[in-house]
Each structure stands twice: as structure tokens, then as C-alpha cells.
Amino acid sequence: MNILMVGPDSNAKGGMATVIKNFKEYYSGPNKIFYLNSWTENNAKVTGLKAIFTIRKMIRQNKIEIVHFHVAQNGSFFRKVLLAKLVPQKVKIIFHMHASQFDVFYDHAAKPLKIWIKKRLDYVDYIVALSDEWETFYTAITKTKIKVIENAVNVPESVNYNVNSNQIITLGRLGQRKGTYDILKIAGVMQDKFPEIKFILYGDGEITEVSHKIKQLGLVNVKIGGWLNGNDRKVAIKNSLIHVLPSYHEGLPMAVLETMAYGVPNITTNIGGMPQVIKNHANGILLSPGDTSALEHELTNLLKKRYILKTYSKSAADTIKKEYSLSTYFKKWNNLYIQGVTLNE
């Protein structure tokens, strides 16, 4: 079977690009996958126009049977809808929904736009959601068949968790949605309690605003580390004690899965697909979004009782190996491709 995968450049920043990169580097199965960039960081408009003029040609030349679109909210959704309209009727369409705030996007839309969004979702053959929670949401707004396939990561050959590390990291886009300012709120207290602990915020986003806030609060234990890729990202994860991601909106963050794969415990929030992968006080900690008091309390307890972290570390790595490995992930996709191509036949 021939599949056309449409989404951002795999070398771009963000979880969606990481998923596509994993397909390019590790996919194994009976199908042949071709790739079409719909967005790049430096030439977004040019890339988008090229995709419009290229997609039908690629489908025809490569005898494509399924087009697998990677979709988020806002501009990503509009781009993929436009491209989906160019797909010949005999070719099946999958919308792989990575959106962390599609509920906000939909709820804030005017009534005519809501009707249009529903129609566009009804038009595709399959929707893939990242968690049971997101499946419930999409079920309420579309009649299209929905399948849950959680994100997955490459499992390292060995896990050597350093419980003596003094680095607490966060990976992703800095800003309100990711809870970056909640980390800054508790960093001052942690600075007094544990002066040896350093918070390193890796990512892009609101760099200027976060830097200003760090200076305003007089925080000497917080550093902005920039965006990480490849081996630098692996090294940062391996050298960390805890990954903190107190997000307000999420799908199923690759950063959570990546850090857990290396045995790094997470403190995150009970939203999106997080409760499916993190079992509270078993392989990590789950909090309510915005609960900085609980964040400070849980972090203090773990830093005082590091033996708990060792237990969480083993359980986190085991969870990823058993349930969120790429081998399991690709089996699910191969099964869905078969279902997708035979749908309505």
C-alpha cells in the first residue's frame, strides 16, 4: 500500500514534526510512505503553495491509496482542509489530530465556522486522536470514525537515571499554555529551600517575556537553554533529575514520553492524554493546571526523598517500553491503514 504523509517539515520544531521524523527514521511495515511538506519555518507560504500544486501529482505518480494528514488547530487545520479537498475521491483521507487546543479553537468559533469545521471533519474517512479524552471531544462534533493512537518514542537501549542530578528541566515551547510562568512562581521558594537545584527551560516561544520575568523575580536558579534537537536533547534529558511540564492544554506531549523513556520522572498536569501515560505517585506526578501550591509541595517532597524518584524512574521507563514504543505504534498504524483503505468498500 502507498501512503502520502502530509505535514510540517520533519526538521521543524514541535511534537508534530518529531512524529513525522520518527516515521521517516524508524517506520517498518508492508507499506511505502511518501512525504509532502505543507509547512516549513523559514518559507511557510512558499512551501504551502508548493504543496497545493504538488499533492495531486504525487498521488497520481505514486499510486497513493491513503493520504495521512498531520493536523493541529487554527492555520494548520485550514491548510489541511484545503489540501484534503484536492485529494481524489477514491483516495482515503486520515486526519491525525495533534491539536493541543482544538477544543478552544472550536468553542471560540462563531456558529457558521463551527458548522464548517464539522462538515470538514465529516468529509474525511478517519480521525486519529491522541487520547481517550480527545476521542470523546471529537465524537461530539463529527460522525467520522475515530481511532485512538497515542504518541510513541524510540526506546533507548539502556536507562541510566542519575538520581543525584540537580537539574530540573522543561522541554517545549515557553509560555502560558505550557505553564512556564507557574514554574517561575515557585522557583524563588525552591531557590531558598534547595540552592543547589537549577531549572533549565529548553524551548522556543516567549523567550523575551520569560527572560524579563526571571530578571524581575531575581531568580538565579533558572536558565533558558534554547531549543534542543538530536544528541543535545538526549544529553539534556539524561542529565536531568525531573521533567516539569505544568501545561494548561495538551494532546500527548512528545517531551513527556521522551523523558520517561530515559527514566526521568515527570511532574505534569491531568489534561489531554497525560492521565493515560502517567499514573499519579506511581511513575510520576499529576497536578491540576495552575495549582502552583501543589507543584511546590510535590517538588519539595521529591527533592527531600529522592529514593521515591528512583521508583518512579523505573516505572516510567517500563511504561514507555511496554506501551509507547515505536514498534507497538507502527503496528497500530499498519492496522489502521488496512482498515482505512477498505473503509466503505
C-alpha positions in Angstrom: 0.0 0.0 0.0 1.3 3.5 -0.8 0.7 6.3 1.8 1.3 10.0 1.3 2.1 11.7 4.6 1.4 15.5 4.7 2.6 17.8 7.5 5.4 20.1 8.6 9.0 19.6 7.7 10.3 16.9 10.0 13.3 19.1 10.9 10.9 21.8 12.3 10.3 22.4 16.0 7.5 20.8 17.8 5.9 17.4 18.6 4.2 17.0 15.2 7.4 17.3 13.3 9.0 14.8 15.7 6.3 12.3 15.0 6.9 12.7 11.2 10.7 12.4 11.8 10.1 9.1 13.7 8.1 7.8 10.7 11.0 8.7 8.4 13.7 7.2 10.5 12.1 4.2 12.1 8.9 3.1 10.3 8.7 -0.5 9.5 5.9 -2.2 7.8 4.5 -3.5 4.5 3.6 0.0 3.2 5.6 2.6 1.4 5.3 6.1 2.7 5.9 9.2 0.7 6.3 12.7 2.3 5.0 16.1 1.4 5.8 19.2 3.4 2.9 21.5 4.0 4.8 24.0 6.2 8.4 25.0 7.0 9.7 27.5 9.5 11.6 29.7 7.0 9.4 29.5 3.9 5.9 28.7 5.1 4.0 30.5 2.3 6.2 29.1 -0.5 6.0 25.6 1.0 2.2 25.8 1.4 1.7 26.9 -2.2 4.1 24.2 -3.5 2.0 21.6 -1.6 -1.2 22.8 -3.2 0.3 22.4 -6.7 2.1 19.2 -5.9 -0.3 17.0 -4.0 -2.4 15.7 -6.9 0.7 14.9 -8.9 2.3 13.0 -6.1 -0.9 11.0 -5.5 -1.1 10.1 -9.2 2.6 9.3 -9.8 2.9 7.2 -6.7 -0.5 5.5 -6.9 -1.4 6.7 -3.4 -4.2 4.9 -1.6 -4.3 6.9 1.6 -3.3 10.4 2.5 -2.3 10.8 6.1 -2.6 14.4 7.2 -1.0 15.7 10.4 -3.3 18.3 11.8 -3.5 20.9 14.6 -5.8 23.9 15.2 -6.0 27.3 13.5 -3.8 27.7 10.4 -2.8 24.0 10.4 -6.4 22.9 10.2 -7.3 25.4 7.4 -4.2 24.3 5.4 -5.0 20.6 5.7 -8.7 21.1 4.8 -7.7 22.9 1.6 -5.2 20.1 0.7 -7.8 17.4 1.5 -10.2 19.0 -1.0 -7.6 18.3 -3.7 -7.4 14.6 -2.9 -9.3 12.4 -5.5 -12.4 10.8 -4.1 -11.2 7.3 -4.5 -8.2 8.0 -2.2 -8.9 7.7 1.6 -8.1 10.5 4.0 -6.9 10.3 7.6 -6.7 13.4 9.8 -4.2 12.7 12.6 -5.2 15.3 15.2 -2.2 16.6 17.2 -4.0 19.8 18.3 -3.5 20.7 21.9 -6.3 23.3 21.8 -8.7 22.2 19.2 -11.5 22.4 21.8 -10.6 26.1 22.4 -10.4 26.7 18.6 -13.8 25.1 18.1 -15.6 26.6 21.2 -14.5 30.1 20.4 -15.5 29.9 16.7 -18.7 31.7 15.5 -21.6 29.4 14.7 -21.1 29.4 10.9 -17.4 28.4 11.4 -18.4 25.6 13.8 -20.8 24.2 11.2 -18.0 24.5 8.6 -15.5 22.7 10.9 -17.9 19.9 11.5 -18.5 19.4 7.8 -14.8 19.3 7.1 -14.2 16.7 9.8 -17.2 14.7 8.4 -15.6 14.8 5.0 -12.5 12.7 6.0 -12.5 8.9 6.3 -10.8 8.5 9.6 -9.8 10.7 12.5 -6.9 9.7 14.8 -7.0 11.1 18.3 -4.1 11.1 20.8 -6.1 10.0 23.8 -9.4 8.8 25.1 -10.2 12.3 26.3 -9.7 13.7 22.8 -11.7 10.9 21.3 -14.6 11.9 23.4 -14.3 15.5 22.2 -14.2 14.7 18.5 -17.0 12.2 18.8 -19.2 15.0 19.9 -18.6 17.1 16.8 -18.2 14.7 13.9 -19.7 11.5 12.6 -16.4 10.3 11.2 -14.9 7.1 12.6 -12.3 7.8 15.3 -9.3 5.7 16.4 -7.1 6.4 19.4 -3.4 6.0 18.7 -1.2 7.5 21.4 2.2 9.1 20.5 5.3 7.0 20.9 9.0 7.3 21.1 12.2 5.3 20.3 13.1 3.3 23.4 16.8 3.7 24.4 18.9 0.5 24.7 19.7 1.3 28.3 18.5 3.6 31.0 20.9 5.2 33.4 18.9 7.6 35.6 21.0 9.9 37.7 19.2 10.4 41.0 22.0 12.7 42.2 21.4 15.2 39.4 20.4 18.8 40.4 18.9 19.8 37.1 15.2 20.1 36.6 14.2 20.7 33.0 11.2 21.5 30.8 11.1 20.8 27.1 8.9 22.6 24.6 7.5 26.0 23.8 7.9 28.5 26.6 4.7 30.4 27.5 1.4 30.4 29.4 0.0 27.3 27.8 3.0 25.2 28.9 2.8 26.6 32.4 6.2 28.2 32.2 5.2 31.1 34.4 3.9 28.7 37.1 7.5 27.2 37.2 8.8 30.8 37.7 6.3 31.4 40.5 7.7 28.5 42.6 11.3 28.8 41.6 12.0 31.6 44.2 10.8 29.4 47.0 12.8 26.4 45.7 15.8 28.7 45.4 15.7 29.2 49.2 15.0 25.6 50.1 17.3 23.9 47.6 20.0 26.4 46.4 21.8 23.5 44.5 18.8 22.9 42.2 18.8 24.6 38.8 15.8 24.9 36.5 16.6 24.8 32.8 13.9 25.8 30.4 14.6 24.3 26.9 12.5 25.5 24.0 11.3 28.4 21.9 8.3 30.7 22.3 8.1 33.6 24.7 11.8 33.8 25.3 11.9 37.6 25.8 8.9 37.6 28.2 10.2 34.7 30.2 13.7 36.3 30.4 12.2 39.5 31.7 10.2 37.7 34.3 13.3 35.8 35.5 15.1 39.1 36.0 12.1 40.8 37.6 11.8 38.0 40.2 15.6 37.9 40.8 15.8 34.2 40.0 19.4 32.9 39.9 18.3 29.2 39.7 16.5 29.5 36.4 18.2 29.4 32.9 16.8 29.4 29.4 18.5 26.7 27.4 17.2 27.3 23.9 15.7 24.7 21.5 17.3 21.3 21.5 17.5 18.7 18.8 19.2 15.4 18.2 22.0 14.3 20.6 21.9 17.6 22.5 18.4 16.8 23.5 19.3 13.3 24.6 22.2 14.6 26.7 20.0 17.2 28.4 17.4 14.5 29.3 20.0 12.0 30.6 21.5 14.7 32.8 18.2 15.7 34.4 16.5 14.8 37.6 12.9 15.7 36.8 10.9 17.0 33.9 8.3 19.6 34.8 5.5 20.4 32.4 2.6 22.1 34.2 0.6 22.7 30.9 -2.9 24.1 30.6 -3.7 22.5 27.2 -2.1 19.4 25.6 -2.6 16.4 23.3 0.0 13.9 24.4 3.4 15.7 24.5 6.4 14.0 23.0 8.5 15.6 25.7 6.8 13.6 28.4 7.2 10.4 26.5 10.8 11.1 25.6 11.9 11.9 29.2 10.0 8.9 30.6 11.8 6.6 28.1 15.1 7.7 29.7 13.7 7.1 33.2 13.2 10.7 34.0 10.1 11.2 36.2 7.6 13.8 35.2 5.5 16.4 37.2 2.8 17.5 34.8 -1.0 18.1 34.7 -4.0 15.9 34.4 -5.1 17.1 31.0 -5.2 15.6 27.4 -3.6 12.2 27.2 -1.4 12.7 30.3 -3.5 10.6 32.7 -3.2 7.7 30.3 0.6 7.5 30.4 1.3 8.9 33.9 -0.1 7.1 36.9 -0.1 9.6 39.8 2.5 8.7 42.5 3.5 5.6 40.6 5.6 6.7 37.6 5.2 10.4 38.0 3.1 13.2 39.5 -0.2 14.7 38.1 -1.5 18.1 39.2 -4.4 20.3 38.3 -3.4 23.1 35.9 -2.4 26.3 37.7 -2.1 24.6 41.1 1.3 26.1 42.0 0.9 25.3 45.7 0.7 21.6 44.8 3.6 21.9 42.3 5.8 23.4 45.1 4.7 20.8 47.6 5.3 17.8 45.3 8.6 19.1 44.1 9.8 19.7 47.7 8.8 16.2 48.8 10.6 14.6 45.9 13.8 16.6 46.4 13.8 15.6 50.1 13.0 12.0 49.4 15.0 11.1 46.3 14.5 7.4 46.8 10.9 8.0 45.6 12.4 9.3 42.3 14.3 6.0 41.7 11.0 4.1 42.0 9.2 6.5 39.6 12.2 6.3 37.2 12.0 2.5 36.8 8.2 2.6 36.4 8.3 5.4 33.9 10.8 3.6 31.7 8.9 0.4 31.9 5.6 2.1 30.9 7.2 3.5 27.7 8.8 0.2 26.8 5.6 -1.8 27.2 3.0 0.7 25.9 4.6 3.6 24.0 7.4 2.1 21.9 7.6 2.8 18.2 7.3 -0.9 17.3 3.9 -1.0 19.0 3.0 2.3 17.5 3.7 1.3 13.9 1.7 -1.9 14.3 -1.3 0.2 15.2 -0.8 2.4 12.2 -0.3 -0.6 9.8 -3.6 -2.0 11.1 -5.4 1.3 10.7 -4.0 1.7 7.1 -5.6 -1.6 6.2 -8.9 -0.6 7.8 -8.7 2.8 6.1 -8.3 1.6 2.6 -11.1 -1.0 2.9 -13.5 1.5 4.6 -16.9 1.7 2.8 -15.8 -0.9 0.2 
